[in-house]
Amino acid sequence: ARAYTEAPKHVPQLAVPAGCFAAQNVLFYYAHARLSATVYLSLSQSKTLFTALFSVPLLGRRLSKTQWASQPLLMAGCVL
């Protein structure tokens, strides 16, 4: 029950990343029709990296050293 009472406080904070994520999805549909499969998949996998980058200043989250170190590895794995 506690999560429901605190939810309205977090809506404005979560609206910005959610709006960015929705805009990114729309742009990815547009890009899918115009890019090669390799470029498109590399860009679509960048959502995780951008989510991590923007969650720190917008949501005040702290990521561990392991989580930061995993981001370049994740991107390298997507590109390969």
All heavy atoms as a GROMACS GRO file, in nm:
protein
  614
    1ALA      N    1   0.083  -0.119   0.000
    1ALA     CA    2   0.000   0.000   0.000
    1ALA      C    3   0.087   0.126   0.000
    1ALA      O    4   0.046   0.228  -0.051
    1ALA     CB    5  -0.092   0.001   0.120
    2ARG      N    6   0.206   0.116   0.057
    2ARG     CA    7   0.294   0.232   0.066
    2ARG      C    8   0.336   0.281  -0.073
    2ARG      O    9   0.348   0.400  -0.097
    2ARG     CB   10   0.416   0.195   0.147
    2ARG     CG   11   0.511   0.310   0.166
    2ARG     CD   12   0.626   0.269   0.256
    2ARG     NE   13   0.719   0.379   0.264
    2ARG     CZ   14   0.847   0.366   0.276
    2ARG    NH1   15   0.900   0.246   0.283
    2ARG    NH2   16   0.924   0.470   0.283
    3ALA      N   17   0.359   0.191  -0.166
    3ALA     CA   18   0.402   0.229  -0.301
    3ALA      C   19   0.296   0.313  -0.370
    3ALA      O   20   0.328   0.404  -0.447
    3ALA     CB   21   0.432   0.104  -0.383
    4TYR      N   22   0.170   0.285  -0.344
    4TYR     CA   23   0.062   0.361  -0.409
    4TYR      C   24   0.052   0.503  -0.352
    4TYR      O   25   0.018   0.596  -0.424
    4TYR     CB   26  -0.072   0.290  -0.394
    4TYR     CG   27  -0.076   0.159  -0.468
    4TYR    CD1   28  -0.086   0.039  -0.400
    4TYR    CD2   29  -0.069   0.156  -0.607
    4TYR    CE1   30  -0.089  -0.081  -0.468
    4TYR    CE2   31  -0.072   0.037  -0.676
    4TYR     CZ   32  -0.082  -0.081  -0.605
    4TYR     OH   33  -0.086  -0.198  -0.673
    5THR      N   34   0.083   0.520  -0.226
    5THR     CA   35   0.073   0.654  -0.168
    5THR      C   36   0.191   0.742  -0.208
    5THR      O   37   0.179   0.862  -0.214
    5THR     CB   38   0.064   0.647  -0.014
    5THR    OG1   39   0.182   0.582   0.036
    5THR    CG2   40  -0.060   0.572   0.029
    6GLU      N   41   0.306   0.682  -0.238
    6GLU     CA   42   0.424   0.759  -0.277
    6GLU      C   43   0.434   0.777  -0.428
    6GLU      O   44   0.514   0.856  -0.474
    6GLU     CB   45   0.550   0.691  -0.226
    6GLU     CG   46   0.560   0.693  -0.075
    6GLU     CD   47   0.686   0.626  -0.026
    6GLU    OE1   48   0.769   0.585  -0.109
    6GLU    OE2   49   0.702   0.614   0.096
    7ALA      N   50   0.356   0.707  -0.505
    7ALA     CA   51   0.366   0.712  -0.650
    7ALA      C   52   0.346   0.852  -0.707
    7ALA      O   53   0.422   0.893  -0.794
    7ALA     CB   54   0.268   0.614  -0.713
    8PRO      N   55   0.248   0.931  -0.662
    8PRO     CA   56   0.231   1.064  -0.722
    8PRO      C   57   0.352   1.155  -0.708
    8PRO      O   58   0.376   1.239  -0.793
    8PRO     CB   59   0.111   1.122  -0.647
    8PRO     CG   60   0.035   1.002  -0.600
    8PRO     CD   61   0.140   0.899  -0.571
    9LYS      N   62   0.432   1.137  -0.604
    9LYS     CA   63   0.551   1.219  -0.587
    9LYS      C   64   0.655   1.190  -0.695
    9LYS      O   65   0.730   1.278  -0.734
    9LYS     CB   66   0.615   1.191  -0.451
    9LYS     CG   67   0.532   1.230  -0.333
    9LYS     CD   68   0.609   1.198  -0.207
    9LYS     CE   69   0.517   1.171  -0.092
    9LYS     NZ   70   0.588   1.127   0.028
   10HIS      N   71   0.660   1.068  -0.742
   10HIS     CA   72   0.762   1.027  -0.837
   10HIS      C   73   0.720   1.044  -0.983
   10HIS      O   74   0.804   1.031  -1.070
   10HIS     CB   75   0.802   0.882  -0.812
   10HIS     CG   76   0.860   0.861  -0.676
   10HIS    ND1   77   0.980   0.917  -0.638
   10HIS    CD2   78   0.814   0.792  -0.569
   10HIS    CE1   79   1.006   0.883  -0.512
   10HIS    NE2   80   0.906   0.807  -0.468
   11VAL      N   81   0.596   1.072  -1.007
   11VAL     CA   82   0.548   1.084  -1.144
   11VAL      C   83   0.623   1.192  -1.222
   11VAL      O   84   0.669   1.167  -1.333
   11VAL     CB   85   0.395   1.104  -1.149
   11VAL    CG1   86   0.348   1.141  -1.289
   11VAL    CG2   87   0.325   0.977  -1.102
   12PRO      N   88   0.640   1.313  -1.170
   12PRO     CA   89   0.714   1.414  -1.248
   12PRO      C   90   0.859   1.374  -1.275
   12PRO      O   91   0.910   1.398  -1.383
   12PRO     CB   92   0.709   1.540  -1.160
   12PRO     CG   93   0.593   1.520  -1.070
   12PRO     CD   94   0.584   1.371  -1.048
   13GLN      N   95   0.922   1.309  -1.179
   13GLN     CA   96   1.060   1.265  -1.200
   13GLN      C   97   1.069   1.159  -1.308
   13GLN      O   98   1.164   1.156  -1.386
   13GLN     CB   99   1.119   1.208  -1.071
   13GLN     CG  100   1.150   1.312  -0.966
   13GLN     CD  101   1.206   1.247  -0.841
   13GLN    OE1  102   1.169   1.134  -0.807
   13GLN    NE2  103   1.291   1.319  -0.771
   14LEU      N  104   0.973   1.071  -1.311
   14LEU     CA  105   0.976   0.962  -1.408
   14LEU      C  106   0.920   1.002  -1.544
   14LEU      O  107   0.943   0.934  -1.643
   14LEU     CB  108   0.898   0.842  -1.353
   14LEU     CG  109   0.957   0.780  -1.227
   14LEU    CD1  110   0.866   0.672  -1.174
   14LEU    CD2  111   1.095   0.724  -1.255
   15ALA      N  112   0.847   1.113  -1.550
   15ALA     CA  113   0.788   1.155  -1.676
   15ALA      C  114   0.894   1.195  -1.778
   15ALA      O  115   0.879   1.167  -1.898
   15ALA     CB  116   0.691   1.270  -1.653
   16VAL      N  117   1.000   1.259  -1.734
   16VAL     CA  118   1.105   1.302  -1.827
   16VAL      C  119   1.174   1.183  -1.892
   16VAL      O  120   1.180   1.174  -2.016
   16VAL     CB  121   1.205   1.396  -1.757
   16VAL    CG1  122   1.321   1.429  -1.848
   16VAL    CG2  123   1.136   1.524  -1.712
   17PRO      N  124   1.227   1.087  -1.815
   17PRO     CA  125   1.289   0.971  -1.880
   17PRO      C  126   1.190   0.890  -1.964
   17PRO      O  127   1.225   0.839  -2.070
   17PRO     CB  128   1.343   0.887  -1.765
   17PRO     CG  129   1.348   0.977  -1.649
   17PRO     CD  130   1.246   1.083  -1.670
   18ALA      N  131   1.066   0.880  -1.917
   18ALA     CA  132   0.966   0.805  -1.993
   18ALA      C  133   0.937   0.874  -2.126
   18ALA      O  134   0.924   0.808  -2.229
   18ALA     CB  135   0.838   0.792  -1.912
   19GLY      N  136   0.928   1.007  -2.125
   19GLY     CA  137   0.907   1.082  -2.249
   19GLY      C  138   1.024   1.067  -2.344
   19GLY      O  139   1.005   1.050  -2.465
   20CYS      N  140   1.145   1.071  -2.291
   20CYS     CA  141   1.264   1.052  -2.375
   20CYS      C  142   1.266   0.912  -2.434
   20CYS      O  143   1.299   0.893  -2.552
   20CYS     CB  144   1.390   1.076  -2.294
   20CYS     SG  145   1.415   1.246  -2.245
   21PHE      N  146   1.230   0.813  -2.354
   21PHE     CA  147   1.228   0.675  -2.403
   21PHE      C  148   1.124   0.658  -2.512
   21PHE      O  149   1.148   0.593  -2.614
   21PHE     CB  150   1.199   0.581  -2.285
   21PHE     CG  151   1.222   0.437  -2.315
   21PHE    CD1  152   1.350   0.385  -2.319
   21PHE    CD2  153   1.115   0.352  -2.338
   21PHE    CE1  154   1.371   0.252  -2.346
   21PHE    CE2  155   1.136   0.218  -2.365
   21PHE     CZ  156   1.265   0.168  -2.369
   22ALA      N  157   1.006   0.719  -2.496
   22ALA     CA  158   0.901   0.711  -2.597
   22ALA      C  159   0.944   0.781  -2.726
   22ALA      O  160   0.924   0.727  -2.836
   22ALA     CB  161   0.772   0.773  -2.544
   23ALA      N  162   1.007   0.897  -2.714
   23ALA     CA  163   1.056   0.968  -2.832
   23ALA      C  164   1.164   0.887  -2.903
   23ALA      O  165   1.168   0.880  -3.026
   23ALA     CB  166   1.110   1.105  -2.793
   24GLN      N  167   1.249   0.823  -2.826
   24GLN     CA  168   1.354   0.740  -2.884
   24GLN      C  169   1.294   0.623  -2.961
   24GLN      O  170   1.339   0.590  -3.070
   24GLN     CB  171   1.447   0.690  -2.773
   24GLN     CG  172   1.568   0.615  -2.825
   24GLN     CD  173   1.656   0.567  -2.712
   24GLN    OE1  174   1.608   0.536  -2.603
   24GLN    NE2  175   1.785   0.561  -2.736
   25ASN      N  176   1.189   0.562  -2.907
   25ASN     CA  177   1.124   0.452  -2.978
   25ASN      C  178   1.062   0.497  -3.109
   25ASN      O  179   1.073   0.428  -3.210
   25ASN     CB  180   1.016   0.388  -2.889
   25ASN     CG  181   1.076   0.294  -2.788
   25ASN    OD1  182   1.184   0.241  -2.806
   25ASN    ND2  183   1.005   0.275  -2.678
   26VAL      N  184   0.999   0.614  -3.110
   26VAL     CA  185   0.941   0.667  -3.234
   26VAL      C  186   1.051   0.691  -3.338
   26VAL      O  187   1.037   0.657  -3.456
   26VAL     CB  188   0.860   0.796  -3.206
   26VAL    CG1  189   0.819   0.864  -3.335
   26VAL    CG2  190   0.739   0.764  -3.121
   27LEU      N  191   1.162   0.750  -3.293
   27LEU     CA  192   1.272   0.776  -3.385
   27LEU      C  193   1.335   0.645  -3.434
   27LEU      O  194   1.380   0.639  -3.549
   27LEU     CB  195   1.377   0.863  -3.317
   27LEU     CG  196   1.334   1.007  -3.291
   27LEU    CD1  197   1.438   1.078  -3.207
   27LEU    CD2  198   1.308   1.080  -3.421
   28PHE      N  199   1.336   0.542  -3.352
   28PHE     CA  200   1.391   0.415  -3.396
   28PHE      C  201   1.304   0.352  -3.505
   28PHE      O  202   1.356   0.290  -3.597
   28PHE     CB  203   1.408   0.319  -3.279
   28PHE     CG  204   1.534   0.343  -3.201
   28PHE    CD1  205   1.536   0.327  -3.065
   28PHE    CD2  206   1.651   0.383  -3.263
   28PHE    CE1  207   1.652   0.348  -2.992
   28PHE    CE2  208   1.767   0.406  -3.192
   28PHE     CZ  209   1.768   0.388  -3.055
   29TYR      N  210   1.173   0.366  -3.496
   29TYR     CA  211   1.087   0.315  -3.604
   29TYR      C  212   1.114   0.388  -3.734
   29TYR      O  213   1.119   0.328  -3.841
   29TYR     CB  214   0.938   0.329  -3.566
   29TYR     CG  215   0.891   0.222  -3.472
   29TYR    CD1  216   0.844   0.254  -3.345
   29TYR    CD2  217   0.892   0.088  -3.507
   29TYR    CE1  218   0.801   0.157  -3.257
   29TYR    CE2  219   0.850  -0.010  -3.421
   29TYR     CZ  220   0.804   0.024  -3.296
   29TYR     OH  221   0.763  -0.072  -3.210
   30TYR      N  222   1.136   0.517  -3.723
   30TYR     CA  223   1.169   0.598  -3.841
   30TYR      C  224   1.305   0.556  -3.898
   30TYR      O  225   1.322   0.542  -4.019
   30TYR     CB  226   1.170   0.746  -3.802
   30TYR     CG  227   1.201   0.841  -3.914
   30TYR    CD1  228   1.105   0.873  -4.010
   30TYR    CD2  229   1.327   0.898  -3.925
   30TYR    CE1  230   1.134   0.960  -4.112
   30TYR    CE2  231   1.357   0.985  -4.028
   30TYR     CZ  232   1.260   1.016  -4.121
   30TYR     OH  233   1.289   1.101  -4.223
   31ALA      N  234   1.402   0.535  -3.810
   31ALA     CA  235   1.536   0.496  -3.853
   31ALA      C  236   1.539   0.356  -3.910
   31ALA      O  237   1.618   0.327  -4.002
   31ALA     CB  238   1.633   0.506  -3.734
   32HIS      N  239   1.455   0.268  -3.858
   32HIS     CA  240   1.454   0.129  -3.905
   32HIS      C  241   1.427   0.121  -4.055
   32HIS      O  242   1.482   0.035  -4.123
   32HIS     CB  243   1.348   0.051  -3.828
   32HIS     CG  244   1.349  -0.096  -3.857
   32HIS    ND1  245   1.273  -0.150  -3.957
   32HIS    CD2  246   1.418  -0.197  -3.801
   32HIS    CE1  247   1.294  -0.280  -3.961
   32HIS    NE2  248   1.381  -0.311  -3.867
   33ALA      N  249   1.346   0.210  -4.105
   33ALA     CA  250   1.314   0.209  -4.247
   33ALA      C  251   1.426   0.267  -4.332
   33ALA      O  252   1.428   0.245  -4.453
   33ALA     CB  253   1.186   0.290  -4.271
   34ARG      N  254   1.522   0.338  -4.272
   34ARG     CA  255   1.622   0.409  -4.350
   34ARG      C  256   1.767   0.366  -4.326
   34ARG      O  257   1.856   0.412  -4.394
   34ARG     CB  258   1.609   0.559  -4.321
   34ARG     CG  259   1.481   0.614  -4.382
   34ARG     CD  260   1.445   0.749  -4.326
   34ARG     NE  261   1.327   0.804  -4.391
   34ARG     CZ  262   1.204   0.764  -4.374
   34ARG    NH1  263   1.180   0.664  -4.293
   34ARG    NH2  264   1.103   0.821  -4.436
   35LEU      N  265   1.792   0.280  -4.229
   35LEU     CA  266   1.928   0.239  -4.195
   35LEU      C  267   1.947   0.090  -4.219
   35LEU      O  268   1.851   0.013  -4.225
   35LEU     CB  269   1.958   0.268  -4.048
   35LEU     CG  270   1.957   0.414  -4.006
   35LEU    CD1  271   1.972   0.424  -3.855
   35LEU    CD2  272   2.066   0.492  -4.076
   36SER      N  273   2.074   0.052  -4.230
   36SER     CA  274   2.104  -0.091  -4.241
   36SER      C  275   2.073  -0.159  -4.107
   36SER      O  276   2.066  -0.094  -4.003
   36SER     CB  277   2.251  -0.112  -4.277
   36SER     OG  278   2.334  -0.073  -4.169
   37ALA      N  279   2.059  -0.289  -4.112
   37ALA     CA  280   2.024  -0.365  -3.992
   37ALA      C  281   2.131  -0.352  -3.884
   37ALA      O  282   2.100  -0.339  -3.766
   37ALA     CB  283   2.002  -0.511  -4.026
   38THR      N  284   2.258  -0.351  -3.923
   38THR     CA  285   2.367  -0.342  -3.826
   38THR      C  286   2.365  -0.210  -3.752
   38THR      O  287   2.376  -0.205  -3.629
   38THR     CB  288   2.502  -0.359  -3.898
   38THR    OG1  289   2.501  -0.481  -3.971
   38THR    CG2  290   2.616  -0.361  -3.799
   39VAL      N  291   2.351  -0.101  -3.825
   39VAL     CA  292   2.349   0.031  -3.762
   39VAL      C  293   2.226   0.045  -3.674
   39VAL      O  294   2.233   0.095  -3.562
   39VAL     CB  295   2.353   0.142  -3.870
   39VAL    CG1  296   2.333   0.279  -3.808
   39VAL    CG2  297   2.483   0.136  -3.948
   40TYR      N  298   2.113  -0.001  -3.724
   40TYR     CA  299   1.990   0.009  -3.646
   40TYR      C  300   2.000  -0.067  -3.514
   40TYR      O  301   1.963  -0.014  -3.409
   40TYR     CB  302   1.870  -0.042  -3.727
   40TYR     CG  303   1.746  -0.052  -3.644
   40TYR    CD1  304   1.675   0.062  -3.610
   40TYR    CD2  305   1.702  -0.174  -3.594
   40TYR    CE1  306   1.562   0.055  -3.529
   40TYR    CE2  307   1.590  -0.182  -3.515
   40TYR     CZ  308   1.521  -0.067  -3.482
   40TYR     OH  309   1.411  -0.074  -3.403
   41LEU      N  310   2.049  -0.190  -3.518
   41LEU     CA  311   2.059  -0.269  -3.395
   41LEU      C  312   2.158  -0.208  -3.296
   41LEU      O  313   2.133  -0.209  -3.175
   41LEU     CB  314   2.098  -0.412  -3.427
   41LEU     CG  315   1.988  -0.495  -3.492
   41LEU    CD1  316   2.041  -0.631  -3.535
   41LEU    CD2  317   1.872  -0.512  -3.397
   42SER      N  318   2.267  -0.152  -3.346
   42SER     CA  319   2.363  -0.086  -3.257
   42SER      C  320   2.298   0.033  -3.187
   42SER      O  321   2.316   0.054  -3.066
   42SER     CB  322   2.485  -0.040  -3.336
   42SER     OG  323   2.552  -0.150  -3.390
   43LEU      N  324   2.223   0.112  -3.260
   43LEU     CA  325   2.156   0.228  -3.201
   43LEU      C  326   2.046   0.186  -3.105
   43LEU      O  327   2.028   0.248  -2.999
   43LEU     CB  328   2.098   0.317  -3.310
   43LEU     CG  329   2.199   0.396  -3.392
   43LEU    CD1  330   2.129   0.467  -3.507
   43LEU    CD2  331   2.274   0.494  -3.305
   44SER      N  332   1.972   0.083  -3.140
   44SER     CA  333   1.862   0.043  -3.052
   44SER      C  334   1.914  -0.014  -2.920
   44SER      O  335   1.847  -0.001  -2.817
   44SER     CB  336   1.771  -0.057  -3.123
   44SER     OG  337   1.838  -0.180  -3.142
   45GLN      N  338   2.031  -0.074  -2.921
   45GLN     CA  339   2.088  -0.127  -2.798
   45GLN      C  340   2.147  -0.017  -2.709
   45GLN      O  341   2.180  -0.042  -2.594
   45GLN     CB  342   2.194  -0.233  -2.828
   45GLN     CG  343   2.136  -0.357  -2.890
   45GLN     CD  344   2.030  -0.422  -2.803
   45GLN    OE1  345   2.045  -0.430  -2.682
   45GLN    NE2  346   1.922  -0.467  -2.864
   46SER      N  347   2.158   0.103  -2.763
   46SER     CA  348   2.213   0.213  -2.684
   46SER      C  349   2.114   0.263  -2.579
   46SER      O  350   2.150   0.345  -2.494
   46SER     CB  351   2.255   0.328  -2.775
   46SER     OG  352   2.142   0.389  -2.834
   47LYS      N  353   1.992   0.215  -2.580
   47LYS     CA  354   1.893   0.256  -2.480
   47LYS      C  355   1.942   0.230  -2.338
   47LYS      O  356   1.922   0.312  -2.249
   47LYS     CB  357   1.761   0.181  -2.501
   47LYS     CG  358   1.682   0.223  -2.619
   47LYS     CD  359   1.554   0.142  -2.622
   47LYS     CE  360   1.487   0.152  -2.755
   47LYS     NZ  361   1.365   0.072  -2.760
   48THR      N  362   2.006   0.117  -2.318
   48THR     CA  363   2.055   0.082  -2.185
   48THR      C  364   2.159   0.183  -2.138
   48THR      O  365   2.156   0.228  -2.023
   48THR     CB  366   2.116  -0.059  -2.186
   48THR    OG1  367   2.019  -0.150  -2.237
   48THR    CG2  368   2.158  -0.102  -2.047
   49LEU      N  369   2.250   0.220  -2.227
   49LEU     CA  370   2.353   0.316  -2.191
   49LEU      C  371   2.292   0.452  -2.158
   49LEU      O  372   2.325   0.513  -2.056
   49LEU     CB  373   2.454   0.331  -2.306
   49LEU     CG  374   2.562   0.436  -2.286
   49LEU    CD1  375   2.651   0.399  -2.168
   49LEU    CD2  376   2.642   0.451  -2.412
   50PHE      N  377   2.200   0.500  -2.240
   50PHE     CA  378   2.139   0.630  -2.215
   50PHE      C  379   2.051   0.629  -2.090
   50PHE      O  380   2.044   0.727  -2.017
   50PHE     CB  381   2.059   0.678  -2.336
   50PHE     CG  382   2.148   0.720  -2.449
   50PHE    CD1  383   2.147   0.650  -2.568
   50PHE    CD2  384   2.233   0.828  -2.436
   50PHE    CE1  385   2.230   0.688  -2.673
   50PHE    CE2  386   2.316   0.867  -2.539
   50PHE     CZ  387   2.315   0.797  -2.658
   51THR      N  388   1.987   0.517  -2.064
   51THR     CA  389   1.909   0.505  -1.941
   51THR      C  390   1.999   0.517  -1.819
   51THR      O  391   1.967   0.587  -1.723
   51THR     CB  392   1.832   0.372  -1.939
   51THR    OG1  393   1.747   0.366  -2.053
   51THR    CG2  394   1.750   0.358  -1.813
   52ALA      N  395   2.113   0.450  -1.823
   52ALA     CA  396   2.208   0.459  -1.711
   52ALA      C  397   2.261   0.600  -1.696
   52ALA      O  398   2.270   0.653  -1.584
   52ALA     CB  399   2.323   0.361  -1.733
   53LEU      N  400   2.297   0.664  -1.807
   53LEU     CA  401   2.353   0.798  -1.802
   53LEU      C  402   2.253   0.901  -1.748
   53LEU      O  403   2.289   0.987  -1.668
   53LEU     CB  404   2.401   0.841  -1.940
   53LEU     CG  405   2.525   0.771  -1.993
   53LEU    CD1  406   2.553   0.814  -2.137
   53LEU    CD2  407   2.645   0.799  -1.906
   54PHE      N  408   2.129   0.893  -1.792
   54PHE     CA  409   2.030   0.992  -1.752
   54PHE      C  410   1.967   0.961  -1.616
   54PHE      O  411   1.910   1.050  -1.553
   54PHE     CB  412   1.921   1.007  -1.858
   54PHE     CG  413   1.970   1.076  -1.981
   54PHE    CD1  414   1.956   1.016  -2.105
   54PHE    CD2  415   2.029   1.200  -1.974
   54PHE    CE1  416   2.001   1.080  -2.219
   54PHE    CE2  417   2.074   1.265  -2.087
   54PHE     CZ  418   2.061   1.205  -2.210
   55SER      N  419   1.974   0.837  -1.570
   55SER     CA  420   1.915   0.805  -1.440
   55SER      C  421   1.993   0.869  -1.326
   55SER      O  422   1.937   0.894  -1.220
   55SER     CB  423   1.904   0.654  -1.420
   55SER     OG  424   2.032   0.598  -1.401
   56VAL      N  425   2.119   0.894  -1.348
   56VAL     CA  426   2.201   0.954  -1.241
   56VAL      C  427   2.158   1.098  -1.212
   56VAL      O  428   2.119   1.129  -1.100
   56VAL     CB  429   2.351   0.942  -1.275
   56VAL    CG1  430   2.434   1.018  -1.174
   56VAL    CG2  431   2.392   0.796  -1.278
   57PRO      N  432   2.160   1.190  -1.312
   57PRO     CA  433   2.121   1.328  -1.277
   57PRO      C  434   1.971   1.348  -1.260
   57PRO      O  435   1.928   1.428  -1.176
   57PRO     CB  436   2.173   1.411  -1.394
   57PRO     CG  437   2.182   1.317  -1.508
   57PRO     CD  438   2.210   1.182  -1.448
   58LEU      N  439   1.890   1.277  -1.338
   58LEU     CA  440   1.747   1.302  -1.332
   58LEU      C  441   1.678   1.236  -1.214
   58LEU      O  442   1.583   1.291  -1.158
   58LEU     CB  443   1.680   1.256  -1.462
   58LEU     CG  444   1.718   1.335  -1.587
   58LEU    CD1  445   1.654   1.274  -1.710
   58LEU    CD2  446   1.675   1.480  -1.573
   59LEU      N  447   1.723   1.118  -1.178
   59LEU     CA  448   1.657   1.044  -1.070
   59LEU      C  449   1.740   1.041  -0.942
   59LEU      O  450   1.696   0.988  -0.841
   59LEU     CB  451   1.625   0.902  -1.114
   59LEU     CG  452   1.532   0.888  -1.233
   59LEU    CD1  453   1.517   0.743  -1.272
   59LEU    CD2  454   1.397   0.950  -1.202
   60GLY      N  455   1.861   1.095  -0.949
   60GLY     CA  456   1.946   1.096  -0.831
   60GLY      C  457   1.997   0.959  -0.791
   60GLY      O  458   2.030   0.936  -0.675
   61ARG      N  459   2.004   0.868  -0.886
   61ARG     CA  460   2.052   0.732  -0.855
   61ARG      C  461   2.203   0.730  -0.855
   61ARG      O  462   2.268   0.812  -0.917
   61ARG     CB  463   2.001   0.634  -0.960
   61ARG     CG  464   1.851   0.617  -0.956
   61ARG     CD  465   1.807   0.502  -1.036
   61ARG     NE  466   1.870   0.381  -0.984
   61ARG     CZ  467   1.879   0.269  -1.050
   61ARG    NH1  468   1.830   0.258  -1.170
   61ARG    NH2  469   1.938   0.164  -0.997
   62ARG      N  470   2.259   0.634  -0.786
   62ARG     CA  471   2.402   0.613  -0.786
   62ARG      C  472   2.427   0.474  -0.842
   62ARG      O  473   2.366   0.377  -0.798
   62ARG     CB  474   2.458   0.622  -0.645
   62ARG     CG  475   2.436   0.758  -0.583
   62ARG     CD  476   2.506   0.769  -0.454
   62ARG     NE  477   2.640   0.819  -0.486
   62ARG     CZ  478   2.735   0.841  -0.398
   62ARG    NH1  479   2.713   0.815  -0.272
   62ARG    NH2  480   2.852   0.887  -0.434
   63LEU      N  481   2.516   0.467  -0.939
   63LEU     CA  482   2.552   0.339  -0.997
   63LEU      C  483   2.686   0.295  -0.939
   63LEU      O  484   2.775   0.376  -0.917
   63LEU     CB  485   2.561   0.349  -1.149
   63LEU     CG  486   2.433   0.389  -1.221
   63LEU    CD1  487   2.458   0.399  -1.371
   63LEU    CD2  488   2.322   0.291  -1.193
   64SER      N  489   2.699   0.166  -0.917
   64SER     CA  490   2.824   0.113  -0.863
   64SER      C  491   2.932   0.113  -0.972
   64SER      O  492   2.903   0.130  -1.090
   64SER     CB  493   2.802  -0.030  -0.812
   64SER     OG  494   2.778  -0.116  -0.922
   65LYS      N  495   3.055   0.093  -0.930
   65LYS     CA  496   3.166   0.087  -1.026
   65LYS      C  497   3.146  -0.027  -1.124
   65LYS      O  498   3.177  -0.016  -1.243
   65LYS     CB  499   3.299   0.070  -0.953
   65LYS     CG  500   3.340   0.193  -0.876
   65LYS     CD  501   3.471   0.170  -0.803
   65LYS     CE  502   3.506   0.291  -0.719
   65LYS     NZ  503   3.629   0.274  -0.643
   66THR      N  504   3.093  -0.137  -1.076
   66THR     CA  505   3.066  -0.251  -1.163
   66THR      C  506   2.962  -0.216  -1.269
   66THR      O  507   2.977  -0.254  -1.385
   66THR     CB  508   3.017  -0.371  -1.079
   66THR    OG1  509   3.112  -0.398  -0.977
   66THR    CG2  510   2.997  -0.494  -1.166
   67GLN      N  511   2.858  -0.144  -1.230
   67GLN     CA  512   2.755  -0.104  -1.326
   67GLN      C  513   2.811  -0.008  -1.430
   67GLN      O  514   2.778  -0.018  -1.548
   67GLN     CB  515   2.636  -0.041  -1.253
   67GLN     CG  516   2.557  -0.141  -1.174
   67GLN     CD  517   2.453  -0.076  -1.086
   67GLN    OE1  518   2.478   0.027  -1.023
   67GLN    NE2  519   2.336  -0.137  -1.080
   68TRP      N  520   2.895   0.086  -1.387
   68TRP     CA  521   2.958   0.178  -1.484
   68TRP      C  522   3.051   0.102  -1.577
   68TRP      O  523   3.056   0.128  -1.697
   68TRP     CB  524   3.034   0.289  -1.413
   68TRP     CG  525   2.946   0.398  -1.363
   68TRP    CD1  526   2.929   0.434  -1.233
   68TRP    CD2  527   2.861   0.485  -1.440
   68TRP    NE1  528   2.839   0.538  -1.224
   68TRP    CE2  529   2.796   0.571  -1.350
   68TRP    CE3  530   2.833   0.497  -1.574
   68TRP    CZ2  531   2.706   0.669  -1.391
   68TRP    CZ3  532   2.744   0.594  -1.616
   68TRP    CH2  533   2.681   0.678  -1.525
   69ALA      N  534   3.128   0.009  -1.523
   69ALA     CA  535   3.222  -0.068  -1.605
   69ALA      C  536   3.151  -0.159  -1.704
   69ALA      O  537   3.202  -0.188  -1.812
   69ALA     CB  538   3.315  -0.150  -1.516
   70SER      N  539   3.032  -0.201  -1.670
   70SER     CA  540   2.958  -0.292  -1.758
   70SER      C  541   2.900  -0.221  -1.880
   70SER      O  542   2.873  -0.284  -1.982
   70SER     CB  543   2.847  -0.363  -1.681
   70SER     OG  544   2.747  -0.270  -1.644
   71GLN      N  545   2.882  -0.090  -1.873
   71GLN     CA  546   2.820  -0.017  -1.984
   71GLN      C  547   2.903  -0.024  -2.113
   71GLN      O  548   2.850  -0.058  -2.218
   71GLN     CB  549   2.792   0.129  -1.945
   71GLN     CG  550   2.687   0.144  -1.837
   71GLN     CD  551   2.554   0.083  -1.874
   71GLN    OE1  552   2.507   0.097  -1.986
   71GLN    NE2  553   2.492   0.016  -1.780
   72PRO      N  554   3.034   0.006  -2.109
   72PRO     CA  555   3.112  -0.008  -2.234
   72PRO      C  556   3.119  -0.152  -2.284
   72PRO      O  557   3.119  -0.176  -2.404
   72PRO     CB  558   3.251   0.044  -2.196
   72PRO     CG  559   3.234   0.120  -2.071
   72PRO     CD  560   3.111   0.067  -2.003
   73LEU      N  561   3.124  -0.246  -2.189
   73LEU     CA  562   3.126  -0.388  -2.230
   73LEU      C  563   2.996  -0.427  -2.299
   73LEU      O  564   2.996  -0.500  -2.398
   73LEU     CB  565   3.152  -0.478  -2.109
   73LEU     CG  566   3.288  -0.465  -2.044
   73LEU    CD1  567   3.294  -0.548  -1.916
   73LEU    CD2  568   3.396  -0.508  -2.139
   74LEU      N  569   2.886  -0.379  -2.247
   74LEU     CA  570   2.756  -0.406  -2.308
   74LEU      C  571   2.749  -0.347  -2.449
   74LEU      O  572   2.703  -0.413  -2.542
   74LEU     CB  573   2.644  -0.349  -2.221
   74LEU     CG  574   2.502  -0.367  -2.272
   74LEU    CD1  575   2.467  -0.515  -2.279
   74LEU    CD2  576   2.406  -0.294  -2.180
   75MET      N  577   2.795  -0.223  -2.463
   75MET     CA  578   2.794  -0.160  -2.595
   75MET      C  579   2.887  -0.232  -2.692
   75MET      O  580   2.852  -0.250  -2.809
   75MET     CB  581   2.832  -0.012  -2.585
   75MET     CG  582   2.728   0.073  -2.517
   75MET     SD  583   2.564   0.061  -2.590
   75MET     CE  584   2.595   0.122  -2.752
   76ALA      N  585   3.005  -0.274  -2.646
   76ALA     CA  586   3.098  -0.348  -2.732
   76ALA      C  587   3.035  -0.479  -2.777
   76ALA      O  588   3.048  -0.519  -2.894
   76ALA     CB  589   3.228  -0.372  -2.658
   77GLY      N  590   2.967  -0.545  -2.686
   77GLY     CA  591   2.900  -0.670  -2.722
   77GLY      C  592   2.790  -0.650  -2.824
   77GLY      O  593   2.769  -0.733  -2.913
   78CYS      N  594   2.720  -0.539  -2.816
   78CYS     CA  595   2.612  -0.510  -2.912
   78CYS      C  596   2.670  -0.478  -3.049
   78CYS      O  597   2.611  -0.515  -3.151
   78CYS     CB  598   2.528  -0.393  -2.862
   78CYS     SG  599   2.435  -0.431  -2.714
   79VAL      N  600   2.782  -0.408  -3.053
   79VAL     CA  601   2.841  -0.369  -3.180
   79VAL      C  602   2.901  -0.490  -3.251
   79VAL      O  603   2.895  -0.501  -3.372
   79VAL     CB  604   2.948  -0.260  -3.159
   79VAL    CG1  605   3.026  -0.232  -3.285
   79VAL    CG2  606   2.881  -0.131  -3.110
   80LEU      N  607   2.959  -0.581  -3.173
   80LEU     CA  608   3.019  -0.700  -3.234
   80LEU      C  609   2.911  -0.791  -3.282
   80LEU      O  610   2.911  -0.861  -3.370
   80LEU     CB  611   3.108  -0.773  -3.133
   80LEU     CG  612   3.230  -0.693  -3.086
   80LEU    CD1  613   3.303  -0.773  -2.978
   80LEU    CD2  614   3.324  -0.664  -3.200
   0.00000   0.00000   0.00000
